[in-house]
Amino acid sequence: MPLNKKKTIFCCYDAGSAELLLCYLSNNFSSMKNFTFFLKGPAKKIFLKKFTELKCESNINYLKNYQSIVCSTGWSNFNFKIMNYALRNNKQLISIVDQDNYFNERFFFHEKLLVPNIVWGINFSKIKLFFRNKTNCTINFLSLKNERKKYYLKFRNSNLNSEYLLVAGNAFKSFSKKISSDKNNLILTKKKIVEDIKKILKYNKKIRYIVLRPHPKEKFLSFQKLAIETQCRISVSKNLLLENDLQLCKYVLSYSKAAAIAAKYVGNKVYQ
């Protein structure tokens, strides 16, 4: 996919979109010094961890210097401001969609539908239907599925540590303060996670360590009960890059489809 390096800026906030963008850029370019970024939130931490040389803008006003704006999608005001700016100023808007869901939340801003020129993503069946029902505008869709596969195959390993189980995905809201008042949901969700882990431990006696990889916005209280019930050492991953956790653990319990697919590329034994 040809890009004018001097006229394209990558604007990213969300971890999922950042991961997809990272796969594409890493596969196709040896250096990022010819590209320009506008980064906030988890995406900024991820890119600064992966690349040492990044040219970054610090203000939305600098977007006027670019013809194409590649932007993450999600719930942050950052995404909406960038997308709205691009459309109001007749810029080419390329939206990165890392999950095939929550389209109303991704593309409606103050009850206005934000329609990109191009969508980068993995699965387009639902998003095509979403836009078809809401607009007559022509949207091009470009798959990054092979780019993602190519990226994670670089980390494929047949000698992963069988003592480690990685638990990944948006499953840890049950342990957060945010919904702790919802006691029924809290108990059921915690119970489900513990049951899933114990099923794996039943058939994998070598597992001694459980690494929890939360969504960047998920916060934790205590895992003392989980440690007691599983008889394993529990830790929360501090790795920004998914591949670092996948290379550590042979087994992966994933509540995220994207993480599960990446794990299979790396060679992990995946439970869903």
N, C-alpha and C positions, 0 to 999 in steps of 0.2 A: 504494500500500500504506500504509494509515494507521498511524502510529506515535504513541504517547503520548510526547512529547518529554521530559517530566519523569520518566517511569517506564521509559525505555529507555536502556540504556548500550551503547556499541559497544566491544567488546574485541578488539584486533587485534594480531597479532605478524608475520604472514607478508606478504611483498610482494605475492603474487598476490591474496590476499583483500583486502588494503588497496586494490589497484587497482580491484577490482570495487566495493567499498564507496565509494570515492572517486567513481566514475562515477555511482552512484545518488544520493549526497548532493549532488554538484555540479549535477546536472540538476534536482533538485527543491527545493533550498533555497539562498537567496542568502547565508545566514550560518550558521555552525556554533555560534554563541554560545548557542543554546537546547538544544544537545545535550551529552551528557556522554560522555567517552571514557576508556578505560583502555588505554594503548598501550605496547608494548615493541618492541624489535628494529627490523627494517627498516620496519615499519608506522609507527612513531613518527616516523622521519625523513621518510617520505613525506608524512604528514599535516601535520607542522609546516612542510614546504616549501610545501605547497599552501594551507594556511589559517593566517592570522595569529592568529585568535581561537579558541582551543580550551579548553574546560573539561575538565580531566582529573582523574580520581581516581588516587591513588598506591598504593592497597593493595586487595587482593582483598576485604578485610573490608567495604569500602564497597558491595559489590555487593548487600548485604542491603537497600539502599534502593531497589532497582529491581525492577520486575515482569518486564521482558523483557530478555534478555541476547543481544545479537548478537555472535557469536564467530567468529573465523577458524578454519580447520582446517589441520593440518600436523603436523610432527613435534616441535614444541617442547613442553616441559612447561607452558608458559604456557597453551596452548590446552587441554590436558587438564585442568589445574587449574580453569580457568574453566568448561568444559563439565561436569565432575564436580560442581562447586559448584552450578551452575544446577539440575541434575537432583536432587541431594540436598536442595535447599531449595525444590523445587517452583516454580522460576522457568520462564517460557517461554524455551526455548532455540532461537535461530535460528542455524543454522550456515551459514557462507559456504564454498562449495566452488568453487574457481577452476579445478580440473582434474578431468576425469571419470576419475580413477584413484586408486590407492593408498588404497582405502577402509579396509582393515584397519588401516593405519598411522594413518589419520585418526580412526577411531572406536572403536578398542579401547584401553582404559586398564587396565593390570594384569589383562588377560584378561576385562575387563568391557566389554560393548558399550554405548557411549554413544549413545542414540537421541534426536535432536533433535525438536522439535515441528514446525519448519519448516526447509527447506533453500533457501537462495538460491544460484543458480548460473546456468550457461549451458546445459549439456547434462545431461539427467537419465536417459538410457536405461540406463546401466550402474549408476548409484547406486540407482535404483529396484529393479533386480534384486537388488542387493547386500542391501538392507534386507528385501526380500520373502522372501529365503531365510533370514533370520536373526531376524525379529521379526514379531509380529502387530500391533504398534503402528501407529497411523495417523500418517502424516507428510505434511504439505503441502509442495508444491514450487512455488517462485516464481521465474520466469525473469528474469534481469537482462540478457538478450541485447540487447533494444532499448535499455536504459539505456546499455549499453556502446557500442553503435553511435551513439547520439545524442551521447554525450560526445566520441568521437573524430572525428565528422564536423565538430565545431566547429573542428578544426585542419586540415581539408582544404586542400591547397595544390597548385596546378598548376605552381608554379615552384620545385620542389625542386632542390637542388644536385646536378648530375649527376657531380660529382667525388668524391662521398662514397658509400661502401657501409657499411651498418650490419650487423653480424653479431650476432644476438640469440638468447638461449635458453640452456639448460643444457648447452651444448656444450663449455665450456671446462674441464671437469674433467680433460681430457687434458693441460692445461697446469699443473695444480696439484700441489703437493707431496703432497697427500693420497694420490694413487694413483700417484705417480711410481715406486714399487717394482714396479708391475705393468707391466713393460716392453712386453710384447706388446700389451696394450690401449692403452698410451700411444702407441706408434708407429702403430698402426692408426687410432686416433681422430684423432691429429694429421694423419695422412696424408689422412684423409677430409675434414677441415675445409679443409686446404690445397687439395685437389683441387676441392672445391666452389667455393672462392673463385677459383681459377685459371680454372675454366670460365666464371664470370661475367666475369672480366677479359678473356677472349678475345674476347667480343662487345661489351664496353663499354670501349673504349679511353680514354675520358675519365676513368675512375676513377683518382684519385691518392691518396685517403685511405681507410683502413679503420678504422672505429670499432667496437670490441668492447664489447658490452653484456652483462656476465655476470649470473648470479644473485647476489644480495647475499652469499651464503655462499661463492661461488667465489673462490679466491685465485690469483694469477698468479706465474709465475717470469719468464721472458724471452720476448719475441716477436721477438728479433733474427733468428732463422731464418725466421720468417714474413715479416718485412719484406724479407729478401733474396730469398726465393722469389717474392714477389708484386711486388717493386719498388714498393711503396707505403709511405706513412707510416702507422704503426700507432699507435693510441691506445686507451686504455681509458676508456670513458665514466664520467664522474662525476655524470651527471644522475640524479637520483632518480626523475623523472617520465618515463615512456616517451614521451609526446608530444614532449618536448624533443628526443630523439634522432631521432624519426621526422620532425620538421620540418627537421632538419639534412640528412638523407641522402635522395637520390632512390631509391637501391637498398637493398633489405633482404634479407639471407640469414637466414632464421629457422629455428631448430631448436625453436621453441615455437609451437604452434598458436595460442595466445592472442595472441602478439605479431604473428603473420602476419595474423590477422584485423584487428587494430587498424591495422596498416600499410596494409591495403587501404582501410580507411575514410579514412585520411589522404590517400591517393593515391599511395603508394609503389609502385614496381615490386617485387614480392615473388618471391623464389626460396625453395623449400622442398625 
